[in-house]
């Protein structure tokens, strides 16, 4: 379930090296064998701190398009300071 946050980020942004900073996960239910699992996300914050560029995502993980399984607050550095300085 937690990997859904990484998948949403990498599927929607052209990434070079990036760093997973943290995730807060709230579980609501369990999925079943055969369920189709999907993640719906929106960017809730995008900011710079100490030269790094951060993004925070709010990810809702659903089974079969309807049953909420989890909500993830996912934080990542999508452009590390060192990469930006080298460009």
C-alpha angles and dihedrals in degrees: 000000000000092000087065088078091055092045093051091050097047094042093055106034131054100239134192117179110340137174129225104224101180149312135216112205128194114188120209105172144346125260124229132228107275096027118135107233121205137171126218116192145174132191109249098175138016117179147140124244126175090346095307122114113226134194128193120200131194105212124189113197115206136186115221091352094290118050112083110226101170146343118222129195100202123191124190141164102234095179115031116209092242092056092048091049092050093052 
